[in-house]
Amino acid sequence: MKNVLPICVALLFASCQVTKDFSDFRAASSEKALIRWQRKGKSLVYEGVCARSAQGDVVVRLYKQSPAPLGEFALESNDYFIAAGRLVGRGWAGPASDAPANFSTWLAFLSAYRNSASLDAGSRNFQSASAKVTYTKSGGRLKVLSASNPQTREVVSAVFN
């Protein structure tokens, strides 16, 4: 019986999802956007801040009448993905390739945002592994970016200020 307690404690710690601290992120550039997140039959609009680091990491923070973000999504240059905050429930962190399917639309959005400097100007769309990505780019800047996943029926769209 006394061997059960250490095993239970070990299982508890093993099952806890490790998340990184967003405070380590240092933005080299950022832009404000209105972000519409449609999921589970609901569509909500948030104030957002999309940022890139010099190392190629990207972070999107969602706000709604609050100085603290309600949701944070990050994709690091090594494809480590983080989802945290009240909007994402328990959150998740780990290699992007292992991310739960319900984060696939955010992964497509973050990946397109990270690579937006290399996107051609104009209004275009392309298919990522899990989502259709549509964007409008003018004057070297993104104006609109959207990722939609027909399997999860989720859409993440940003209109940049």
DRENMI-743246 format. One record per residue: x, y, z negated of N, C-alpha, C, CB in turn; residue in three letters. Coordinates in Angstrom, 3 decimals. Each point is the difference from the previous one (the first is absolute). Glycine has a CB too. Layout:
<pts>
PT, n_u, n_v, n_w, ca_u, ca_v, ca_w, c_u, c_v, c_w, cb_u, cb_v, cb_w, type
PT, X, Y, Z, X, Y, Z, X, Y, Z, X, Y, Z, ALA .
...
</pts>
This chain:
<pts>
PT, n_u, n_v, n_w, ca_u, ca_v, ca_w, c_u, c_v, c_w, cb_u, cb_v, cb_w, type
PT, 0.815, -1.196, 0.000, -0.815, 1.196, 0.000, 0.858, 1.259, 0.000, -1.785, -1.260, -1.196, MET .
PT, 2.900, 1.240, 0.435, 0.824, 1.206, -0.050, 0.725, 0.256, 1.317, 0.285, -0.363, -2.445, LYS .
PT, -0.194, -0.617, 3.344, 0.591, 0.207, 1.320, -0.967, 0.686, 0.960, 1.413, -2.014, -0.375, ASN .
PT, -2.687, 2.034, 0.042, -1.017, 0.575, 0.875, 0.116, 1.521, 0.048, -1.516, -1.930, -0.516, VAL .
PT, 1.795, 2.568, -0.611, 0.072, 1.462, -0.046, 1.061, 0.557, 0.942, -0.775, -0.095, -2.359, LEU .
PT, 2.022, -0.403, 2.356, 0.980, 0.537, 0.955, -0.404, -0.214, 1.453, 1.752, -0.420, -1.693, PRO .
PT, -2.412, -0.697, 1.977, -0.445, -0.266, 1.364, -1.081, 0.992, 0.395, 0.563, -2.436, -0.258, ILE .
PT, -1.497, 2.716, -0.640, -1.071, 0.965, 0.284, 0.568, 1.394, 0.241, -1.579, -1.355, -1.400, CYS .
PT, 2.540, 1.757, 0.576, 0.628, 1.314, 0.170, 0.736, 0.062, 1.341, 0.243, 0.234, -2.511, VAL .
PT, 0.467, -1.290, 2.857, 0.716, -0.033, 1.287, -0.975, 0.084, 1.164, 1.825, -1.365, -1.046, ALA .
PT, -2.935, 0.650, 0.970, -1.008, 0.064, 1.067, -0.630, 1.379, 0.098, -0.456, -2.422, -0.333, LEU .
PT, 0.232, 3.058, -0.801, -0.571, 1.345, -0.001, 0.914, 0.972, 0.730, -1.160, -0.491, -2.166, LEU .
PT, 2.441, 0.469, 1.845, 0.940, 0.908, 0.658, 0.210, -0.352, 1.459, 1.119, 0.338, -2.178, PHE .
PT, -1.149, -1.615, 2.510, 0.181, -0.417, 1.394, -1.172, 0.428, 0.866, 1.349, -1.939, -0.782, ALA .
PT, -2.545, 1.995, 0.200, -1.173, 0.364, 0.792, -0.201, 1.501, 0.107, -1.027, -2.125, -0.697, SER .
PT, 1.723, 2.913, -0.082, -0.123, 1.455, 0.083, 0.662, 0.481, 1.283, -0.024, 0.209, -2.525, CYS .
PT, -0.655, 0.637, 3.239, 0.543, 0.533, 1.243, 0.922, 1.168, -0.338, -2.064, -0.723, 1.310, GLN .
PT, 3.271, 0.658, -0.845, 0.972, 1.042, -0.255, -0.221, 1.118, 1.019, 1.677, -1.675, -0.946, VAL .
PT, -1.774, 2.909, 0.465, -0.134, 1.136, 0.904, 1.145, 0.961, -0.237, -2.502, -0.251, 0.045, THR .
PT, 2.902, 0.919, 1.010, 1.060, 0.979, -0.119, -0.591, 1.329, -0.425, 1.361, -1.187, 1.746, LYS .
PT, -0.516, 2.052, -2.232, -0.419, 1.312, -0.457, 0.051, 0.980, 1.170, 0.839, -0.493, -2.341, ASP .
PT, -1.948, 1.177, 2.597, -0.064, 0.970, 1.091, 0.866, 1.227, -0.268, -2.302, -0.800, 0.498, PHE .
PT, 2.695, 1.021, -1.754, 0.781, 1.196, -0.315, 1.394, -0.050, 0.626, -1.276, 0.214, -2.138, SER .
PT, 1.727, -1.389, 2.593, 1.299, -0.111, 0.663, -0.017, 0.585, 1.405, 0.447, -2.035, -1.347, ASP .
PT, -1.633, 2.227, 1.905, -0.135, 0.477, 1.374, 0.392, 1.478, 0.084, -1.840, -1.686, 0.425, PHE .
PT, 2.696, 2.011, 0.537, 0.418, 1.390, 0.241, -0.365, 0.358, 1.428, 1.905, -0.161, -1.680, ARG .
PT, -2.903, 1.014, 1.831, -0.498, 0.369, 1.324, 0.979, 0.914, 0.725, -2.341, -0.232, -0.840, ALA .
PT, 2.635, -0.096, 2.092, 0.774, 0.887, 0.873, -0.966, 0.894, 0.768, 1.870, -1.711, 0.214, ALA .
PT, -3.094, 1.199, 0.017, -1.049, 0.791, 0.635, -1.347, -0.518, -0.480, 1.449, 0.456, 2.037, SER .
PT, -2.429, 0.434, -2.053, -1.350, -0.407, -0.386, -1.000, 0.891, 0.714, 0.804, -0.817, -2.257, SER .
PT, -2.006, 0.306, 2.384, -1.073, 0.764, 0.619, -1.318, -0.386, -0.632, 1.279, 0.157, 2.154, GLU .
PT, -2.151, 0.830, -2.250, -1.322, -0.234, -0.555, -0.925, -0.508, 1.094, 0.359, 1.793, -1.736, LYS .
PT, -1.348, -2.557, 1.314, -0.968, -0.555, 0.955, -1.319, -0.261, -0.712, 1.858, -1.047, 1.360, ALA .
PT, -2.912, 1.028, -0.588, -1.267, -0.534, -0.476, -0.024, -1.455, 0.447, -1.225, 2.274, 0.108, LEU .
PT, 1.032, -3.165, -1.053, 0.061, -1.427, 0.300, -1.356, -0.630, -0.265, 2.455, -0.068, -0.572, ILE .
PT, -2.976, -0.590, 1.598, -1.256, -0.737, -0.122, 0.344, -1.476, -0.102, -1.304, 1.756, 1.316, ARG .
PT, 0.806, -2.384, -2.374, 0.228, -1.423, -0.225, -1.358, -0.681, -0.010, 2.141, 0.421, -1.330, TRP .
PT, -2.377, -1.205, 2.339, -1.263, -0.718, 0.128, 0.248, -1.461, -0.319, -0.857, 1.628, 1.744, GLN .
PT, 0.142, -2.128, -2.740, 0.120, -1.407, -0.384, -1.236, -0.407, -0.784, 2.523, 0.160, -0.053, ARG .
PT, -2.815, -1.433, 0.101, -1.138, -0.562, -0.733, -1.282, 0.790, 0.260, 1.581, -0.818, -1.759, LYS .
PT, -1.762, 1.251, 2.993, -1.227, 0.704, 0.372, -0.088, 1.434, -0.475, -1.067, -2.167, -0.046, GLY .
PT, 2.116, 2.685, -0.560, 0.006, 1.381, -0.492, 1.124, 0.772, 0.674, -0.965, -0.728, -2.221, LYS .
PT, 0.711, 2.001, 2.426, 1.007, 0.869, 0.593, 0.193, 1.196, -0.916, -0.604, -0.745, 2.351, SER .
PT, 1.814, 0.919, -2.837, 0.315, 1.112, -0.890, 1.135, 0.820, 0.586, -0.764, -1.328, -1.994, LEU .
PT, 0.732, 2.630, 1.722, 1.039, 0.901, 0.483, 0.798, 0.499, -1.203, -1.412, 0.696, 2.011, VAL .
PT, 2.720, -0.742, -1.864, 0.907, 0.418, -1.062, 0.952, 1.065, 0.526, -0.164, -2.270, -1.083, TYR .
PT, 0.667, 3.076, 0.190, 1.129, 0.858, 0.325, 1.219, -0.889, -0.113, -1.125, 2.163, -0.835, GLU .
PT, 2.023, -2.039, 1.777, 1.157, -0.874, -0.023, 1.297, 0.745, 0.213, -1.439, -1.804, 0.821, GLY .
PT, 2.500, 1.196, -1.286, 1.353, 0.465, 0.279, 0.752, -1.182, 0.577, -0.042, 1.752, -1.867, VAL .
PT, 0.546, -1.575, 3.075, 0.795, -1.021, 0.678, 1.438, 0.487, 0.005, -1.959, -0.763, 1.458, CYS .
PT, 2.883, -0.073, -1.890, 1.388, 0.441, -0.131, 0.958, -1.071, 0.510, -0.638, 1.413, -1.972, ALA .
PT, 1.795, -0.921, 2.447, 1.090, -0.872, 0.459, 1.263, 0.345, -0.780, -1.023, -0.193, 2.324, ARG .
PT, 1.813, -0.822, -2.599, 1.308, 0.236, -0.617, 1.061, -0.024, 1.090, -0.751, -1.041, -2.193, SER .
PT, 1.928, 1.498, 1.861, 1.117, -0.029, 0.947, 0.402, -1.440, 0.332, 0.804, 2.208, -0.905, ALA .
PT, -1.120, -3.153, 0.016, 0.358, -1.406, 0.195, -1.025, -0.751, 0.856, 1.167, 0.064, -2.204, GLN .
PT, -2.277, 0.580, 2.569, -1.006, -0.655, 0.815, -1.173, -0.572, -0.776, 1.803, -0.503, 1.547, GLY .
PT, -1.881, 0.781, -2.845, -1.145, -0.416, -0.795, -1.154, 0.969, 0.259, 1.515, -1.022, -1.777, ASP .
PT, -2.750, 0.535, 1.691, -1.172, 0.870, 0.122, -0.950, -0.260, -1.167, 0.225, 0.030, 2.526, VAL .
PT, -0.895, 1.040, -2.943, -0.968, -0.079, -1.091, -1.227, 0.805, 0.397, 1.835, -0.280, -1.743, VAL .
PT, -3.011, -0.255, 1.448, -1.250, 0.731, 0.153, -0.675, 0.004, -1.363, -0.251, -0.643, 2.471, VAL .
PT, -0.103, 1.845, -2.936, -0.697, 0.157, -1.278, -1.377, 0.584, 0.273, 2.186, 0.325, -1.258, ARG .
PT, -3.204, -0.900, 0.622, -1.376, 0.445, 0.180, -0.498, 0.711, -1.255, -0.415, -1.901, 1.596, LEU .
PT, -0.213, 3.056, -1.386, -0.522, 0.819, -1.096, -1.463, 0.329, 0.271, 2.298, 0.976, -0.442, TYR .
PT, -3.042, -0.761, -0.622, -1.372, 0.488, 0.124, -0.295, 0.785, -1.269, -0.742, -1.968, 1.480, LYS .
PT, 0.843, 3.285, -1.390, -0.279, 0.892, -1.124, 0.760, -0.396, -1.255, -2.242, 0.415, 0.965, GLN .
PT, 3.496, -0.783, -0.785, 0.815, -0.436, -1.128, 1.463, 0.274, 0.325, -1.695, -1.786, -0.641, SER .
PT, 2.470, 2.244, -0.347, 1.436, 0.192, 0.261, 0.773, -1.321, 0.059, -0.167, 2.213, -1.134, PRO .
PT, -0.425, -3.267, 0.593, 0.651, -1.317, 0.020, -0.537, -0.795, 1.182, 0.299, 0.023, -2.523, ALA .
PT, 0.573, -0.729, 3.237, -0.486, -0.789, 1.138, -0.906, -1.140, -0.446, 2.081, 0.581, 1.239, PRO .
PT, -3.130, -0.811, -0.445, -0.912, -1.119, -0.259, 0.514, -1.279, 0.636, -1.917, 1.596, -0.113, LEU .
PT, 2.747, -1.447, 1.132, 0.584, -1.143, 0.675, 1.332, 0.387, 0.614, -2.282, -0.931, 0.458, GLY .
PT, 3.207, 0.007, -0.457, 1.315, 0.226, 0.600, 0.389, -1.244, 0.788, 0.685, 1.577, -1.877, GLU .
PT, -0.214, -1.333, 3.087, 0.443, -1.078, 0.880, 1.389, 0.356, 0.499, -2.385, -0.578, 0.696, PHE .
PT, 3.291, -0.370, -0.741, 1.370, 0.259, 0.444, 0.499, -1.169, 0.840, 0.438, 1.405, -2.051, ALA .
PT, 0.348, -1.064, 3.048, 0.694, -1.005, 0.804, 1.449, 0.449, 0.075, -2.092, -0.614, 1.371, LEU .
PT, 2.953, -0.172, -1.981, 1.413, 0.352, -0.029, 0.686, -0.447, 1.279, 0.001, -0.175, -2.496, GLU .
PT, 1.177, 0.720, 2.732, 0.733, -0.305, 1.234, 0.335, -1.484, 0.122, 0.946, 2.302, -0.062, SER .
PT, -0.885, -3.011, -1.053, 0.266, -1.441, 0.025, -1.295, -0.816, 0.059, 2.109, 0.410, -1.291, ASN .
PT, -3.232, 0.248, 1.633, -1.333, -0.606, 0.116, -0.543, -0.538, -1.316, 0.581, -0.574, 2.319, ASP .
PT, -0.216, 1.207, -3.408, -0.592, -0.291, -1.302, -1.232, 0.895, -0.127, 2.262, -0.652, -1.061, TYR .
PT, -3.410, 0.061, 0.793, -1.273, 0.718, -0.035, -0.498, 0.126, -1.435, -0.553, -0.840, 2.304, PHE .
PT, -0.006, 2.008, -2.623, -0.545, 0.245, -1.332, -1.377, 0.644, 0.150, 2.334, 0.263, -0.997, ILE .
PT, -3.310, -0.777, 0.268, -1.327, 0.613, -0.090, -0.338, 0.110, -1.480, -0.756, -0.947, 2.265, ALA .
PT, 0.408, 2.158, -2.704, -0.265, 0.210, -1.422, -1.060, 1.079, -0.166, 2.356, -0.690, -0.588, ALA .
PT, -2.961, 0.713, -0.591, -0.972, 1.032, -0.329, -1.394, -0.559, -0.181, 1.379, 1.612, 1.246, GLY .
PT, -2.259, -0.767, -1.742, -1.373, -0.420, -0.313, -0.764, -0.481, 1.226, 0.010, 1.622, -1.868, ARG .
PT, 0.291, -1.077, 3.031, -0.732, -0.382, 1.211, 0.342, -1.397, 0.508, -0.070, 2.392, 0.576, LEU .
PT, 1.180, -2.931, -1.005, 0.444, -1.297, 0.533, -0.094, -1.129, -1.023, 1.522, 1.239, 1.517, VAL .
PT, -2.238, -1.013, -2.587, -0.171, -1.061, -0.998, 1.308, -0.344, -0.683, -1.891, -0.901, 1.330, GLY .
PT, 2.225, -0.364, -1.299, 1.218, -0.459, -0.687, 1.273, 0.387, 0.728, -1.310, -1.883, -0.896, ARG .
PT, 1.177, 2.341, 2.147, 1.182, 0.377, 0.768, 0.776, -1.210, 0.463, 0.120, 2.107, -1.281, GLY .
PT, 0.963, -1.817, 1.945, 0.847, -1.075, 0.501, 1.354, 0.583, 0.378, -2.012, -1.303, 0.838, TRP .
PT, 3.047, 0.506, -0.974, 1.341, 0.386, 0.441, 0.758, -1.241, 0.422, 0.008, 1.995, -1.541, ALA .
PT, 0.724, -1.861, 2.645, 0.786, -1.120, 0.489, 0.317, 0.188, 1.466, -1.052, -1.508, -1.688, GLY .
PT, 1.686, 0.517, 2.300, 0.306, 0.092, 1.429, -1.270, 0.187, 0.822, 2.018, -1.441, -0.353, PRO .
PT, -1.961, 2.334, 1.325, -1.174, 0.291, 0.830, -0.545, -1.272, 0.644, 0.897, 2.303, 0.441, ALA .
PT, -0.025, -3.215, -0.072, -0.440, -1.243, 0.647, -0.835, -0.880, -0.926, 2.039, 0.098, 1.417, SER .
PT, -1.938, 0.112, -2.731, -0.753, -0.790, -0.975, -1.223, 0.738, -0.541, 2.125, -1.128, -0.608, ASP .
PT, -2.376, 2.339, 1.087, -1.094, 0.815, -0.536, -1.350, -0.661, 0.262, 1.377, 2.069, 0.354, ALA .
PT, -2.302, -1.921, -1.291, -1.357, -0.531, 0.216, -0.640, 0.641, 1.232, -0.247, -0.396, -2.480, PRO .
PT, -0.640, -0.333, 3.124, -0.644, 0.472, 1.233, -0.745, 1.315, -0.197, -0.216, -2.368, 0.714, ALA .
PT, -0.300, 2.617, -1.917, -0.758, 1.230, -0.211, 0.877, 1.260, 0.038, -1.601, -1.334, -1.363, ASN .
PT, 2.909, 1.180, 1.434, 0.886, 1.162, 0.151, 0.561, 0.119, 1.417, 0.589, -0.207, -2.416, PHE .
PT, -1.028, -0.650, 3.336, 0.568, -0.007, 1.354, -0.236, 1.315, 0.751, -0.354, -2.466, 0.046, SER .
PT, -0.783, 3.108, -0.265, -0.275, 1.266, 0.679, 0.931, 1.089, -0.518, -2.404, -0.673, 0.322, THR .
PT, 2.617, 0.702, -1.629, 0.936, 0.983, -0.562, 1.426, -0.261, 0.495, -1.466, 0.225, -2.041, TRP .
PT, 1.844, -1.475, 2.162, 1.337, -0.310, 0.521, 0.162, 0.502, 1.428, 0.100, -2.012, -1.484, LEU .
PT, -1.117, 1.825, 2.313, 0.060, 0.495, 1.385, 0.075, 1.522, 0.020, -1.303, -2.003, 0.788, ALA .
PT, 0.528, 2.656, -1.637, 0.008, 1.458, -0.082, 1.376, 0.506, -0.431, -2.459, -0.014, -0.549, PHE .
PT, 2.997, -0.559, -0.523, 1.304, 0.430, -0.518, 1.117, -0.242, 1.010, -0.800, -0.487, -2.315, LEU .
PT, 0.760, -0.646, 2.981, 1.018, -0.316, 0.998, -0.043, 0.991, 1.161, -0.145, -2.422, -0.642, SER .
PT, -1.064, 2.740, 1.116, -0.128, 0.979, 1.089, 0.451, 1.379, -0.459, -1.905, -1.316, 0.967, ALA .
PT, 1.571, 1.686, -2.200, 0.441, 1.301, -0.531, 1.523, 0.048, -0.100, -2.157, 0.219, -1.290, TYR .
PT, 2.741, -1.299, 0.809, 1.467, -0.067, -0.138, 0.679, 0.165, 1.356, -0.252, -1.504, -2.001, ARG .
PT, -0.349, 0.937, 3.056, 0.597, 0.033, 1.335, -0.549, 1.120, 0.885, 0.330, -2.444, -0.204, ASN .
PT, -1.062, 3.375, -0.373, -0.676, 1.024, 0.805, 0.954, 0.918, 0.753, -1.837, -0.087, -1.633, SER .
PT, 3.052, 0.248, 1.155, 0.962, 0.856, 0.720, 0.297, -0.561, 1.383, 1.013, 0.702, -2.186, ALA .
PT, -1.072, -2.009, 2.338, 0.314, -0.619, 1.293, -1.239, -0.207, 0.884, 1.924, -1.128, -1.111, SER .
PT, -3.099, 1.482, 0.607, -1.216, -0.154, 0.802, -0.052, 1.071, 1.089, -1.209, -0.990, -1.985, LEU .
PT, 0.698, 0.609, 3.148, -0.151, 0.941, 1.108, -1.065, 1.036, -0.328, 0.706, -1.778, 1.627, ASP .
PT, -0.559, 2.969, -1.036, -0.998, 1.055, -0.173, -1.285, -0.381, 0.726, 1.820, 1.738, -0.204, ALA .
PT, -2.918, -1.155, -0.255, -1.295, -0.243, 0.619, -0.881, -0.846, -0.891, 1.053, 0.176, 2.238, GLY .
PT, -2.167, -0.612, -1.690, -0.928, -0.881, -0.709, 0.193, -1.409, 0.530, -1.679, 1.876, -0.358, SER .
PT, 2.049, -2.775, -0.527, 0.317, -1.360, 0.410, -0.515, -0.986, -1.038, 2.033, 0.815, 1.241, ARG .
PT, -2.032, -2.092, -0.860, -0.286, -1.048, -0.963, 0.830, -1.230, 0.339, -2.340, 0.890, -0.358, ASN .
PT, 2.538, -1.719, -0.638, 0.728, -1.253, 0.177, -0.479, -0.990, -1.050, 2.021, 1.209, 0.948, PHE .
PT, -1.722, -2.462, -0.723, -0.408, -1.056, -0.917, 1.208, -0.424, -0.829, -1.808, -0.789, 1.601, GLN .
PT, 1.679, 0.863, -2.922, 1.041, -0.548, -0.877, -0.375, -1.456, -0.271, 0.511, 2.287, -1.083, SER .
PT, 0.209, -2.929, 0.194, -0.284, -1.404, -0.310, -1.418, -0.193, -0.527, 2.420, -0.332, -0.493, ALA .
PT, -2.933, 1.322, -0.247, -1.302, -0.205, -0.642, -1.022, 1.092, 0.279, 1.211, -1.203, -1.745, SER .
PT, -0.803, 2.296, 2.383, -0.926, 1.120, 0.145, 0.227, 0.753, 1.308, -0.086, 0.202, -2.488, ALA .
PT, -0.963, 0.458, 2.913, 0.111, 0.910, 1.134, 0.397, 1.360, -0.565, -1.746, -1.280, 1.392, LYS .
PT, 2.796, 1.851, -0.843, 0.495, 1.295, -0.454, -0.250, 1.020, 1.095, 1.762, -1.085, -1.462, VAL .
PT, -2.365, 2.199, 1.088, -0.291, 1.094, 0.918, 0.613, 1.269, -0.568, -2.152, -1.103, 0.791, THR .
PT, 2.742, 1.919, 0.071, 0.596, 1.239, -0.499, -0.087, 1.095, 1.050, 1.550, -1.323, -1.457, TYR .
PT, -1.421, 2.549, 0.975, 0.155, 1.173, 0.851, 1.213, 0.750, -0.526, -2.512, 0.159, 0.532, THR .
PT, 3.440, 0.116, 0.371, 1.236, 0.693, -0.369, 0.199, 1.162, 0.957, 1.033, -2.130, -0.928, LYS .
PT, -0.748, 3.295, 0.354, 0.186, 1.204, 0.808, 1.062, 0.871, -0.652, -2.398, -0.088, 0.814, SER .
PT, 3.253, 0.678, 0.003, 1.042, 0.866, -0.543, 0.934, -0.707, -0.950, -1.551, 1.863, 0.253, GLY .
PT, 1.771, -3.153, -0.028, 0.909, -0.765, -0.855, -0.603, -0.414, -1.333, 1.834, 1.211, 1.080, GLY .
PT, -3.116, -0.910, -1.301, -0.645, -0.332, -1.288, -1.247, -0.842, 0.220, 0.879, 2.126, -0.996, ARG .
PT, -1.114, -3.014, 0.060, -1.250, -0.756, 0.012, -1.145, 0.943, -0.332, 1.193, -2.132, -0.671, LEU .
PT, -2.271, 1.998, 1.391, -1.221, 0.741, -0.308, -1.020, -0.943, -0.629, 0.436, 1.609, 1.907, LYS .
PT, -0.525, -2.836, -1.355, -0.932, -1.013, -0.483, 0.697, -1.355, 0.053, -2.016, 1.345, 0.791, VAL .
PT, 1.783, -2.164, -1.804, 0.505, -1.376, -0.017, -1.080, -0.869, -0.614, 2.434, 0.748, -0.184, LEU .
PT, -2.735, -1.856, 0.849, -1.051, -0.888, -0.477, 0.414, -1.451, 0.215, -1.749, 1.748, 0.503, SER .
PT, 1.441, -2.588, -1.475, 0.201, -1.450, 0.113, -1.317, -0.672, -0.335, 2.471, 0.164, -0.612, ALA .
PT, -2.909, -1.063, 1.475, -1.265, -0.703, -0.244, 0.207, -1.500, 0.176, -1.322, 2.013, 0.780, SER .
PT, 0.752, -2.765, -1.703, 0.130, -1.449, 0.002, -1.387, -0.613, 0.139, 2.094, 0.109, -1.432, ASN .
PT, -2.413, -0.713, 2.573, -1.341, -0.566, 0.176, -0.283, -1.195, -0.908, 0.097, 0.780, 2.340, PRO .
PT, 0.934, -1.498, -2.755, -0.225, -1.164, -0.865, -0.436, 0.412, -1.402, 1.702, -1.261, 1.318, GLN .
PT, -1.065, 2.295, -1.871, -0.359, 0.458, -1.344, -1.052, 1.103, 0.041, 2.293, -0.607, -0.776, THR .
PT, -2.608, 1.087, 1.997, -0.927, 1.111, 0.216, 0.408, 1.218, -0.831, -1.848, -1.642, 0.480, ARG .
PT, 3.134, 1.931, -0.441, 0.572, 1.108, -0.745, 0.645, 0.974, 0.972, 0.380, -1.475, -2.012, GLU .
PT, -0.506, 2.766, 1.703, 0.607, 1.050, 0.821, 0.679, 0.997, -0.942, -1.756, -0.282, 1.855, VAL .
PT, 2.986, 0.659, -1.507, 0.706, 1.061, -0.704, 0.358, 1.041, 1.059, 0.930, -1.584, -1.825, VAL .
PT, -1.445, 2.815, 1.642, 0.246, 1.069, 0.969, 0.503, 1.239, -0.715, -1.781, -0.915, 1.517, SER .
PT, 2.701, 1.622, -0.900, 0.525, 1.247, -0.563, -0.053, 1.095, 1.054, 1.506, -1.284, -1.571, ALA .
PT, -1.968, 2.439, 1.147, 0.053, 1.215, 0.809, 0.969, 0.910, -0.739, -2.414, -0.232, 0.940, VAL .
PT, 3.537, 0.523, -0.287, 1.054, 0.761, -0.661, -0.245, 1.492, 0.125, 1.608, -1.850, 0.457, PHE .
PT, -1.332, 2.585, -1.537, -0.193, 1.453, -0.025, 1.102, 0.694, 0.760, -1.153, -0.175, -2.196, ASN .
</pts>
